[in-house]
């Protein structure tokens, strides 16, 4: 059976494939920030450690702040967090249980939502209050304070 008999040509199939690929790229691509990360660590808690990247701070169209953040759960008691030679906190260690988040922060209302977790978009992410999460509260406070106007 020829393509003309089915009413669907090779050129039409190519156009459809191109449109599908372009749509997939739009939905899958995550925001990219140029340059190296500049991790800022907040005070560690019993839950673990958290950093935010001052180089990734942006204001979106709604006026909220977006920021790249990294969370590392507290290690077992046998292994203490790494520190630099001068006693300052070291950069985040590469660990399989660490997670990267793109957070959207509503600085005025003290709310946040994770729009991406480990590079995967979180469509329909709900706004959450900081509550008793000291790490997120500190990220919100510091990132909102450092965000461009």
N, C-alpha and C positions, 0 to 999 in steps of 0.2 A: 504494500500500500504506500503510495507516495504522500509527501507532506501536503501537496495541493489537494489531494482527496480528503484529507482530514480537516482542511481549512486552517492549519497551523503551520507556518513556514519556519524554516531554520532561522531566518532573521528575527522573527517575532520571538522565538525561543531564546535567542541571544539577548534581546532587549529585556525580556522578562528576567533572565538570569542576572543581568547587570543591575536591574532595579532591586532584586532581592539581595544581592551582595551589598549594594550601597545602603539599603535599609538595615541590614545586619550590622554594618560598621557603625551606623549612627547609634544603635541601641547598645552595642557591646563596648564601644570605646569609652574609656574613663578619662576624666580630666587629667591633663599632664602638666606638671609644673617643671619649668626649666631650672637647671642649676642643682647644686648639691643640697641635701637636706641640712637644716640647722636645728638639731634637736635641742629642745628646752625641757629639762626634767622637772616635774613637780614633786612635791614632798611625797615620799613613798608611804604607803599605809600597810596594814596587815593583809590587804587584798593583793598587793603587788606594787609595781612601778608603772609610771606612765610618762610619756614624752609627747610634746607637740612640736611641729615644725614651723618655726617662725617664717621661713621662706615660702610657705604655702598659704599664708593668710590671704584671703580674698573676701571681698564683699560681693554678694550675688545681687540679682535684680530686685529681690525683695528687701534688701538692706541687711540680710543676715550674714554672719561670718562663716566661711568654710575654712577648715584646717585639716591637715593630715596629722594623725595621732597614732601612737603606738602604745599598746598595753602589754605588759609582761606579768603574768600571775606570779605571786610570791613563790620562790623556789622552796623545796623541802628544807627543813632546818639544817640539814647536813651541809648545804652549799649556800654560802652567803653571797649577796650581790657583789659584782665586780666593782672595784674602785680604782681610780687612777693613782699613780705614784704620789701625787701631791695631796691625796686625801679627798679630792673632788670626785664627784660621781663620774663614772666612765660612760661612754656612749652605750646605747643599747646593744647588748650582746645578741648574736644570732642564735635564736632558740626556736625550736619548732612550735612551742606553745604560745609564742608571741603573736599578736594580731595587729594588723594595720587597719585603721579606720579613716574614712573621710567623714568628718563630723560637720554638721550644720548647726550653728549656734544662734539662738535668739537671745542676744545679750540683754535686751530690755526686760524680757520676761523670765530669764534664767532657765530656758529650755534648750534641749539638744535633741538631735536625731542623727543616727548613723546612716549616711546615704550610700556608703560603700564599706564592705568588710572584706579584707584580704583581696581587694580588687574586684569583688563581685557587687554589682549594683543592688541596693536594697530598695526596690520600687515600693512606694506606698509606706515608707518608714514613718512611724508615728512620733510625734513630739512627746518628749518625756521630761518631767521635772528632774532636777539633779538629785533631790532628796538627800539621803545619807551617803551618797557616793562621793567621798572626799576627793578622789582622784579626778573625776569628771568636773566637780565643782571648781577645783583649782585650775584645770585646763580652761574651763569657761571663763573664769576670772582673768587669768593671764592672757589668753588669746584675745578676748574682747578688749582688754586694756591696750594691747599692742596692735590691734587691727587698724588698717587705714580707714580714714573717715569717709 
